[in-house]
Amino acid sequence: MKPIWIVDDDESIRWVLEKALARENLSTKSFSNARDAMEALQTATPQVLVSDIRMPGASGLELLQTVKAKHPGIPVIIITAFSDLDSAVAAFQGGAFEYLAKPFDVDKAVELIRRALEESLREARVEQAAGDTPEILGQAPAMQEVFRAIGRLSQSNVTVLITGESGTGKELVARALHKHSPRASQPFIALNTAAIPKDLLESELFGHERGAFTGAQASRRGRFEQAEGGTLFLDEIGDMPFDLQTRLLRVLSDGHFYRVGGHQSLKANVRVIAATHQNLEARVREGLFREDLYHRLNVIRLRLPSLRERREDIPILAQYFLSQSAKQLGVESKRLSDNAMRFMSGLELPGNVRQLENLCNWITVMAPGQTVEVKDLPPELVSERVQTISSAAATSGHPAAESQPHLVAAAVASDSSVALRHPEILEPAIGEQQNWIGLLEAEAAQMLAHGDSDVMDVLGRQFESALIKIALKHTHGRKNDAAVRLGIGRNTITRKIQELGIVGVKDD
C-alpha cells in the first residue's frame, strides 16, 4: 500500500498526524509546502493526500487541482480553518473527498483518513477487476462456479444452454464462452429471437433468396451464414415460434439449412449457444417447445444466479458501473457511502445486473455531491423497500410493522436481509451496528419529499418513544429506574409516557 501524504506548513500538525497514523501502522510522507508535493507527484503517488488549504506559495486548492487532473482516483482531504469554509465549498467543487476544520480531533482525523483509505483501495480493486475480467465481474461463490464452467468449456464446441432471470448477464457469458474458445478469432453473432417479428425471424436466421417474398429484392445472408466458423448466440430461445423450432432442430442435427426461397443446401459450421429466462421444461409440458429441440440445446446447462443470490457482488458491480458511467459522461465518479452501499445491497433488484447498471447511471446524473447517501437515491427505491419490509414484518406478526414503521425503514436502510431473518433488529438495542443518523436523514428526506409538514413532531415522538420503551424494557417496566437510566426527571418521564401512550409501566 502506498503512503499517506501530509502537506502542511505547520510542523506541529504534520507531527501529530504522523504519530497518530503510525500508531495505526499506516506509513506517511510529509511536505511543508504544496510545490514540493506537486514535484513529488511526477514520480510517485499517495494512497490518500491530506493538505492544508492556506500555505505560503501554492495553496491546497491548487494542489487539489493538480492531483485531480493527473490522478482523479486519489482521495484528497483538505484541512481548513473555520474562517475558510467558503474555501471548503470550493474544495468540494474541486473534487475533495472531505475536509477537516481546525482545530480538529485527532481520532476523528484518523477515522476520516481511514475512510478515504478504504475508498482508495476499493477503487483500486475495481479497476484491477475491470482490467483482469472486463467481461464479467463477480466474487460470489455462485459466480465462481460460472467462471469454472467457462474454463472447462474453453476448448469445447459443445452446445450450451444458459438459463437465468432477465438482466443477469447471459449474453456476457455467451461472449466469454466464445472469447475463450478455439473460435475466438471468428465472428460472434447474437440474435434475440423475442425481438424479431415471427414473419421476419426465419429470414433473419437462415437468410433469403431474391424474390423469396414481397420486398426481397436481393439475396441476403442470415445469422447462421454470418456466424460461419464462429458462435451464434440465440437469446430468449423459449420465445421462438414452434414451426421455426423444427428448422433449428435440423440445423443442430445435421448442420444443414436452406435460405428462405432457396433450393441449395448450405452447410453450417457454427457453435450454437442459447439462452432463456423461461422454464423450458414447463414449456415442453405445455406443448409450446419441442422436446427434441430442448434435448439438443440442453447438452450443457449453465445457470446464472440472480443478483439476490450474489449480494456480495453488488458493491464491486456498483463501483464498476459508477466508474464506467462517469467515464462516458466525462465527470468524476460518484462514491457510495457505506450506508448507501448496505441499502443497495439489500434491494431486490428484479432487473438484476442490468437494473443495477441503470441505477448507477441515474446516480451519476442525478445524485448531488460526490458521496452518495441513502437520501440521494431514487425516492421510489426507498419507499418500495420500506413497504416490502413492512409487509414482511406484518406477515410475521411483528408489532413494529404497525406501531413503528420508521424503525422498519431504519432496518431497511441498514441491512434489510438481516432484518427479515431477525425481526429483533427493529429494536434500537443494537443501534451500534447502524448509522442511525444517516437512517434518520433518509427518513426525514422521504417525509419531506412526500410533502409532510409535521416531520419534526412525528420523528421527535418516534425518537422519544423508542428511547423510553427500550429503557423500560431494560428496567422491566420500572418507570423511575428508566428515568435514571435516560438521565431525565421522574416528572418528565411520567409526562412523556402519558403523551406518547406507552403502556406496561410500573412505579418503583
C-alpha positions as CSV (number, residue, x, y, z in Angstrom):
1,M,0.0,0.0,0.0
2,K,1.2,3.5,-0.8
3,P,1.9,6.0,1.9
4,I,-0.4,8.8,3.1
5,W,0.9,12.2,2.1
6,I,0.6,15.1,4.6
7,V,1.1,18.6,3.3
8,D,1.1,21.4,5.8
9,D,3.4,24.3,6.6
10,D,2.7,23.8,10.3
11,E,5.2,21.4,11.7
12,S,3.2,20.5,14.8
13,I,0.2,19.4,12.6
14,R,2.4,17.2,10.5
15,W,4.0,15.7,13.6
16,V,0.6,15.0,15.3
17,L,-0.8,13.3,12.1
18,E,2.4,11.3,11.5
19,K,2.4,9.9,15.1
20,A,-1.4,9.2,15.1
21,L,-1.2,7.3,11.7
22,A,2.0,5.5,12.8
23,R,0.0,4.1,15.7
24,E,-2.4,2.7,13.1
25,N,0.5,1.1,11.3
26,L,0.0,3.5,8.3
27,S,3.0,4.9,6.6
28,T,3.2,8.6,5.8
29,K,5.3,11.1,3.8
30,S,5.2,14.8,4.8
31,F,5.7,18.0,2.9
32,S,6.0,21.6,4.2
33,N,4.5,23.2,1.1
34,A,2.4,22.3,-1.9
35,R,5.1,22.9,-4.5
36,D,7.2,20.0,-3.1
37,A,4.2,17.7,-3.2
38,M,3.5,18.7,-6.8
39,E,7.1,17.9,-7.8
40,A,6.9,14.5,-6.0
41,L,3.8,13.7,-8.0
42,Q,5.9,13.5,-11.1
43,T,7.5,10.2,-9.9
44,A,5.2,8.9,-7.1
45,T,1.6,8.9,-5.9
46,P,0.0,8.6,-2.4
47,Q,-2.9,6.4,-1.4
48,V,-4.5,9.4,0.3
49,L,-3.4,13.1,0.4
50,V,-4.1,15.4,3.3
51,S,-3.4,19.0,2.7
52,D,-3.8,22.4,4.4
53,I,-5.7,24.9,2.4
54,R,-3.6,28.0,3.2
55,M,0.2,27.8,2.9
56,P,3.0,30.0,1.6
57,G,3.3,29.7,-2.1
58,A,0.8,27.4,-3.8
59,S,-2.4,26.7,-1.9
60,G,-4.1,23.5,-1.1
61,L,-6.7,24.2,-3.7
62,E,-4.0,24.4,-6.4
63,L,-2.6,21.1,-5.2
64,L,-6.0,19.6,-5.3
65,Q,-6.5,20.7,-8.9
66,T,-3.1,19.2,-9.8
67,V,-3.9,15.9,-8.2
68,K,-7.4,15.6,-9.7
69,A,-6.1,16.5,-13.2
70,K,-3.4,13.8,-13.1
71,H,-4.7,11.2,-10.6
72,P,-8.5,11.6,-10.2
73,G,-8.8,8.5,-8.1
74,I,-6.7,9.7,-5.2
75,P,-8.9,10.9,-2.3
76,V,-7.8,14.4,-1.1
77,I,-8.7,15.7,2.4
78,I,-8.5,19.4,2.9
79,I,-7.6,21.0,6.3
80,T,-9.3,24.3,6.7
81,A,-9.8,26.9,9.4
82,F,-13.4,27.9,10.4
83,S,-13.0,31.2,8.6
84,D,-12.1,29.2,5.4
85,L,-15.5,27.5,5.0
86,D,-16.0,29.2,1.6
87,S,-12.8,27.6,0.5
88,A,-14.0,24.3,1.8
89,V,-17.0,24.6,-0.5
90,A,-14.6,25.3,-3.3
91,A,-12.6,22.3,-2.3
92,F,-15.7,20.1,-2.7
93,Q,-16.4,21.6,-6.1
94,G,-12.8,20.7,-7.0
95,G,-13.3,17.1,-6.0
96,A,-12.1,16.9,-2.4
97,F,-13.1,13.7,-0.5
98,E,-13.8,15.6,2.7
99,Y,-12.4,18.5,4.8
100,L,-11.1,18.8,8.4
101,A,-11.9,22.0,10.2
102,K,-9.3,23.4,12.6
103,P,-8.9,22.7,15.4
104,F,-9.7,19.0,14.8
105,D,-9.9,16.0,17.0
106,V,-7.0,13.6,16.1
107,D,-9.1,10.5,16.5
108,K,-11.7,11.8,14.1
109,A,-9.0,12.9,11.7
110,V,-7.6,9.3,11.7
111,E,-11.1,7.9,11.2
112,L,-11.7,10.2,8.2
113,I,-8.3,9.2,6.7
114,R,-9.2,5.6,7.2
115,R,-12.4,6.1,5.3
116,A,-10.6,7.8,2.5
117,L,-8.0,4.9,2.5
118,E,-10.7,2.3,2.2
119,E,-12.3,4.2,-0.7
120,S,-8.9,4.4,-2.4
121,L,-8.3,0.7,-2.0
122,R,-11.8,-0.2,-3.1
123,E,-11.4,1.9,-6.3
124,A,-8.1,0.2,-7.0
125,R,-9.7,-3.2,-6.6
126,V,-12.5,-2.3,-9.0
127,E,-10.0,-1.0,-11.6
128,Q,-8.0,-4.2,-11.3
129,A,-11.1,-6.4,-11.6
130,A,-12.2,-4.4,-14.6
131,G,-8.8,-4.8,-16.2
132,D,-8.5,-8.5,-15.4
133,T,-12.1,-9.6,-16.2
134,P,-13.7,-7.0,-18.4
135,E,-16.4,-9.5,-19.5
136,I,-18.0,-10.4,-16.1
137,L,-17.5,-9.2,-12.6
138,G,-18.2,-11.4,-9.6
139,Q,-16.6,-12.8,-6.4
140,A,-19.6,-14.6,-5.0
141,P,-19.3,-18.5,-4.8
142,A,-22.2,-18.8,-7.3
143,M,-20.3,-16.7,-9.9
144,Q,-17.1,-18.7,-9.2
145,E,-19.0,-21.8,-10.4
146,V,-19.9,-20.0,-13.6
147,F,-16.3,-18.9,-14.1
148,R,-15.1,-22.5,-13.6
149,A,-17.7,-23.8,-16.1
150,I,-16.5,-21.3,-18.7
151,G,-12.9,-22.5,-18.1
152,R,-13.9,-26.2,-18.5
153,L,-15.8,-25.3,-21.8
154,S,-13.0,-23.2,-23.2
155,Q,-11.7,-25.8,-25.6
156,S,-15.1,-27.3,-26.5
157,N,-17.5,-26.8,-29.3
158,V,-20.4,-28.3,-27.4
159,T,-23.8,-26.6,-27.5
160,V,-24.6,-24.6,-24.3
161,L,-27.9,-23.6,-22.8
162,I,-27.7,-20.6,-20.5
163,T,-30.6,-20.0,-18.1
164,G,-31.3,-17.3,-15.6
165,E,-33.5,-14.3,-15.0
166,S,-33.6,-11.3,-17.3
167,G,-30.6,-8.9,-16.7
168,T,-28.3,-11.5,-15.2
169,G,-25.8,-11.2,-18.0
170,K,-26.5,-14.2,-20.2
171,E,-25.0,-12.6,-23.3
172,L,-21.9,-11.6,-21.4
173,V,-21.4,-15.3,-20.5
174,A,-22.0,-16.3,-24.1
175,R,-19.4,-13.8,-25.3
176,A,-16.9,-15.1,-22.7
177,L,-17.5,-18.7,-23.9
178,H,-16.8,-17.5,-27.4
179,K,-13.7,-15.5,-26.5
180,H,-12.1,-18.4,-24.6
181,S,-12.9,-21.0,-27.3
182,P,-11.0,-22.1,-30.4
183,R,-13.5,-20.0,-32.4
184,A,-12.4,-16.7,-30.8
185,S,-10.9,-15.3,-34.0
186,Q,-14.2,-15.9,-35.9
187,P,-17.5,-13.9,-35.6
188,F,-19.8,-13.8,-32.6
189,I,-23.3,-13.2,-33.8
190,A,-26.2,-12.5,-31.4
191,L,-29.9,-12.6,-32.1
192,N,-32.7,-12.0,-29.7
193,T,-35.5,-14.3,-31.0
194,A,-38.1,-12.5,-29.0
195,A,-37.3,-9.1,-30.5
196,I,-37.9,-10.2,-34.2
197,P,-41.4,-10.4,-35.6
198,K,-42.3,-14.0,-36.4
199,D,-42.6,-13.3,-40.2
200,L,-39.0,-12.0,-40.3
201,L,-37.3,-14.3,-37.9
202,E,-36.9,-17.2,-40.4
203,S,-35.2,-14.8,-42.8
204,E,-33.0,-13.4,-40.0
205,L,-31.8,-16.8,-39.1
206,F,-31.4,-18.5,-42.4
207,G,-31.3,-15.7,-44.9
208,H,-33.4,-15.4,-48.1
209,E,-33.0,-15.5,-51.9
210,R,-34.1,-12.7,-54.2
211,G,-37.8,-12.7,-54.8
212,A,-38.5,-15.2,-51.9
213,F,-41.2,-12.8,-50.6
214,T,-42.5,-9.3,-51.2
215,G,-39.7,-6.8,-50.7
216,A,-36.9,-9.4,-51.1
217,Q,-35.2,-7.5,-53.9
218,A,-31.8,-9.0,-53.2
219,S,-30.4,-12.2,-51.7
220,R,-29.4,-11.8,-48.0
221,R,-27.2,-13.9,-45.7
222,G,-28.8,-15.0,-42.4
223,R,-27.2,-15.2,-39.0
224,F,-26.0,-18.7,-39.5
225,E,-24.0,-17.7,-42.5
226,Q,-22.8,-14.5,-40.8
227,A,-21.5,-16.6,-37.9
228,E,-19.7,-19.2,-40.1
229,G,-16.7,-20.6,-38.2
230,G,-17.7,-18.7,-35.1
231,T,-20.5,-18.6,-32.5
232,L,-24.3,-17.9,-32.9
233,F,-26.0,-16.8,-29.7
234,L,-29.7,-17.2,-29.7
235,D,-31.2,-15.2,-26.8
236,E,-34.7,-15.8,-25.4
237,I,-34.9,-19.2,-27.3
238,G,-38.0,-20.1,-25.3
239,D,-40.0,-17.5,-27.3
240,M,-39.1,-19.0,-30.7
241,P,-42.2,-19.8,-32.8
242,F,-43.0,-23.6,-32.9
243,D,-42.6,-24.0,-36.7
244,L,-39.1,-22.4,-36.6
245,Q,-38.1,-24.7,-33.9
246,T,-38.3,-27.5,-36.4
247,R,-35.9,-25.8,-38.8
248,L,-33.5,-25.0,-36.0
249,L,-33.6,-28.6,-34.8
250,R,-32.5,-29.8,-38.3
251,V,-29.5,-27.4,-38.3
252,L,-28.4,-28.7,-34.9
253,S,-28.9,-32.3,-36.1
254,D,-27.1,-32.4,-39.4
255,G,-25.6,-29.0,-39.8
256,H,-27.5,-28.1,-43.0
257,F,-30.1,-25.5,-43.8
258,Y,-31.8,-23.7,-46.7
259,R,-32.3,-20.0,-47.2
260,V,-35.9,-18.8,-47.4
261,G,-36.9,-19.4,-51.1
262,G,-33.7,-21.3,-51.7
263,H,-33.1,-24.8,-53.1
264,Q,-29.4,-25.3,-52.3
265,S,-28.5,-26.9,-49.0
266,L,-25.9,-24.8,-47.1
267,K,-23.5,-26.3,-44.5
268,A,-23.3,-24.5,-41.1
269,N,-20.1,-24.6,-39.2
270,V,-21.4,-22.8,-36.2
271,R,-21.4,-23.3,-32.4
272,V,-24.8,-22.5,-31.0
273,I,-25.3,-21.0,-27.6
274,A,-28.8,-20.5,-26.5
275,A,-30.3,-18.6,-23.5
276,T,-33.7,-18.2,-21.9
277,H,-35.2,-16.7,-18.7
278,Q,-38.1,-19.2,-19.1
279,N,-38.6,-22.7,-17.7
280,L,-38.2,-24.7,-20.9
281,E,-39.3,-28.0,-19.2
282,A,-42.6,-26.3,-18.3
283,R,-43.0,-25.0,-21.9
284,V,-42.3,-28.6,-23.2
285,R,-45.0,-29.9,-21.0
286,E,-47.4,-27.2,-22.2
287,G,-46.6,-28.1,-25.9
288,L,-45.0,-24.8,-26.6
289,F,-41.5,-26.0,-27.1
290,R,-40.3,-29.1,-28.9
291,E,-38.9,-31.7,-26.6
292,D,-36.3,-33.0,-29.1
293,L,-35.0,-29.4,-29.6
294,Y,-34.9,-29.0,-25.9
295,H,-32.6,-32.0,-25.5
296,R,-30.5,-30.8,-28.5
297,L,-29.9,-27.5,-26.8
298,N,-29.6,-28.8,-23.2
299,V,-26.3,-30.6,-23.8
300,I,-24.5,-28.4,-21.2
301,R,-26.7,-26.2,-19.0
302,L,-25.2,-23.1,-17.3
303,R,-27.4,-21.4,-14.8
304,L,-26.7,-17.7,-13.9
305,P,-27.6,-16.7,-10.4
306,S,-29.8,-13.7,-9.8
307,L,-28.3,-10.7,-8.1
308,R,-30.3,-11.7,-4.9
309,E,-28.1,-14.8,-4.8
310,R,-24.9,-12.9,-5.0
311,R,-25.4,-9.7,-3.0
312,E,-21.8,-9.6,-2.0
313,D,-21.0,-8.7,-5.6
314,I,-23.2,-5.6,-5.6
315,P,-20.5,-3.3,-4.2
316,I,-17.9,-4.2,-6.8
317,L,-20.5,-4.1,-9.6
318,A,-21.8,-0.7,-8.4
319,Q,-18.4,0.8,-8.2
320,Y,-17.6,-0.5,-11.7
321,F,-20.8,0.8,-13.2
322,L,-20.4,4.2,-11.5
323,S,-16.8,4.4,-12.9
324,Q,-18.0,3.4,-16.4
325,S,-20.9,5.9,-16.3
326,A,-18.6,8.7,-15.1
327,K,-16.1,8.0,-18.0
328,Q,-18.9,8.1,-20.5
329,L,-20.1,11.5,-19.3
330,G,-16.6,12.9,-18.7
331,V,-17.2,13.5,-15.0
332,E,-15.7,12.3,-11.7
333,S,-17.0,9.1,-10.4
334,K,-19.5,9.2,-7.6
335,R,-18.9,7.3,-4.3
336,L,-21.5,5.4,-2.3
337,S,-21.4,5.8,1.4
338,D,-21.2,2.6,3.5
339,N,-24.8,3.2,4.5
340,A,-26.0,3.6,0.9
341,M,-24.0,0.6,-0.2
342,R,-25.6,-1.5,2.5
343,F,-29.0,-0.2,1.4
344,M,-28.4,-1.0,-2.3
345,S,-27.1,-4.5,-1.3
346,G,-30.4,-5.2,0.4
347,L,-32.6,-4.2,-2.7
348,E,-34.4,-7.0,-4.5
349,L,-33.4,-5.6,-8.0
350,P,-35.7,-7.8,-10.1
351,G,-33.9,-6.4,-13.2
352,N,-30.7,-7.8,-11.7
353,V,-27.3,-6.5,-13.1
354,R,-29.0,-4.5,-15.8
355,Q,-31.2,-2.7,-13.3
356,L,-28.1,-2.1,-11.1
357,E,-26.3,-0.6,-14.0
358,N,-29.3,1.7,-14.8
359,L,-29.4,2.8,-11.2
360,C,-25.7,3.7,-11.2
361,N,-26.3,5.7,-14.4
362,W,-29.1,7.6,-12.6
363,I,-26.9,8.2,-9.6
364,T,-24.1,9.6,-11.8
365,V,-26.5,12.1,-13.4
366,M,-29.0,12.9,-10.6
367,A,-27.3,12.4,-7.2
368,P,-26.0,15.6,-5.6
369,G,-22.4,15.7,-4.3
370,Q,-19.6,13.1,-4.8
371,T,-20.5,10.9,-1.8
372,V,-24.0,9.4,-2.2
373,E,-26.1,8.8,0.8
374,V,-29.4,6.8,1.1
375,K,-31.4,10.0,0.9
376,D,-29.8,10.7,-2.5
377,L,-31.1,7.5,-4.1
378,P,-34.3,7.4,-6.2
379,P,-37.2,8.0,-3.7
380,E,-39.2,5.2,-5.2
381,L,-36.5,2.7,-4.2
382,V,-36.6,3.8,-0.5
383,S,-40.4,3.8,-0.5
384,E,-40.6,0.4,-2.2
385,R,-38.1,-1.2,0.2
386,V,-39.9,0.2,3.3
387,Q,-43.2,-1.3,2.0
388,T,-41.5,-4.6,1.3
389,I,-40.1,-4.9,4.8
390,S,-43.2,-3.6,6.5
391,S,-45.3,-6.2,4.7
392,A,-42.9,-8.9,5.7
393,A,-42.9,-7.8,9.3
394,A,-46.7,-7.6,9.3
395,T,-47.0,-11.1,7.8
396,S,-44.7,-12.4,10.6
397,G,-46.9,-10.6,13.2
398,H,-44.1,-8.3,14.3
399,P,-45.6,-5.2,16.1
400,A,-43.1,-2.8,14.6
401,A,-44.9,-3.1,11.3
402,E,-47.8,-1.0,12.5
403,S,-46.5,0.7,15.6
404,Q,-43.0,1.7,14.5
405,P,-42.9,2.0,10.7
406,H,-40.0,4.4,10.8
407,L,-37.9,1.8,12.7
408,V,-38.8,-0.6,9.9
409,A,-37.4,1.9,7.5
410,A,-34.2,2.2,9.5
411,A,-33.8,-1.6,9.4
412,V,-34.3,-1.5,5.6
413,A,-31.6,1.1,5.1
414,S,-29.1,-0.6,7.3
415,D,-29.5,-4.3,6.4
416,S,-32.8,-5.4,5.2
417,S,-31.8,-9.1,4.7
418,V,-30.7,-9.3,8.4
419,A,-33.9,-7.5,9.5
420,L,-36.1,-10.1,7.7
421,R,-34.2,-13.0,9.3
422,H,-34.1,-11.4,12.7
423,P,-37.0,-9.1,13.5
424,E,-35.4,-8.1,16.7
425,I,-33.2,-5.8,14.6
426,L,-36.1,-3.4,14.6
427,E,-35.4,-2.6,18.2
428,P,-32.7,0.1,18.8
429,A,-30.8,-2.1,21.2
430,I,-28.3,-2.9,18.5
431,G,-28.0,0.6,17.3
432,E,-24.2,0.4,17.5
433,Q,-24.4,-1.6,14.3
434,Q,-26.3,1.0,12.4
435,N,-25.5,4.5,11.2
436,W,-28.7,5.8,12.8
437,I,-28.1,9.4,11.9
438,G,-27.9,8.5,8.3
439,L,-31.1,6.5,8.6
440,L,-32.9,9.4,10.3
441,E,-31.8,11.7,7.5
442,A,-33.1,9.3,4.9
443,E,-36.5,9.0,6.6
444,A,-36.7,12.8,7.0
445,A,-35.9,13.3,3.3
446,Q,-38.6,10.8,2.4
447,M,-41.2,12.5,4.5
448,L,-40.2,15.9,3.2
449,A,-40.4,14.6,-0.4
450,H,-44.0,13.5,0.3
451,G,-44.9,17.0,1.5
452,D,-45.3,16.2,5.2
453,S,-45.4,19.4,7.3
454,D,-45.1,17.8,10.7
455,V,-41.7,16.0,10.2
456,M,-40.1,17.4,13.4
457,D,-43.1,16.4,15.6
458,V,-43.5,12.9,14.1
459,L,-39.9,11.9,14.1
460,G,-39.4,13.5,17.5
461,R,-42.2,11.5,19.0
462,Q,-40.9,8.3,17.4
463,F,-37.4,9.0,18.8
464,E,-38.6,9.7,22.3
465,S,-40.9,6.7,22.3
466,A,-38.2,4.4,21.1
467,L,-35.8,5.6,23.8
468,I,-38.3,5.3,26.6
469,K,-39.6,1.9,25.5
470,I,-36.1,0.4,25.3
471,A,-35.2,1.9,28.7
472,L,-38.4,0.4,30.2
473,K,-37.5,-2.9,28.7
474,H,-34.1,-2.8,30.4
475,T,-35.7,-1.9,33.8
476,H,-38.5,-4.4,33.4
477,G,-41.1,-1.7,33.2
478,R,-40.0,0.3,36.2
479,K,-40.6,3.9,35.4
480,N,-38.3,5.6,37.9
481,D,-35.3,3.4,37.1
482,A,-35.8,4.1,33.4
483,A,-35.8,7.8,34.1
484,V,-32.4,7.4,35.9
485,R,-31.0,5.4,33.0
486,L,-32.1,8.0,30.5
487,G,-30.8,11.0,32.6
488,I,-34.2,12.7,32.9
489,G,-36.5,13.5,35.8
490,R,-39.4,11.4,37.1
491,N,-41.9,14.0,36.3
492,T,-40.6,14.3,32.7
493,I,-40.8,10.6,32.0
494,T,-44.3,10.4,33.5
495,R,-45.4,13.2,31.3
496,K,-43.8,11.6,28.2
497,I,-45.3,8.2,28.9
498,Q,-48.8,9.8,29.0
499,E,-48.2,11.9,25.9
500,L,-46.9,9.0,23.9
501,G,-49.4,6.5,25.1
502,I,-46.8,4.0,26.4
503,V,-48.3,1.1,28.3
504,G,-46.9,-1.6,30.6
505,V,-45.2,0.8,33.1
506,K,-44.6,0.1,36.8
507,D,-44.0,2.6,39.6
508,D,-40.8,1.8,41.6
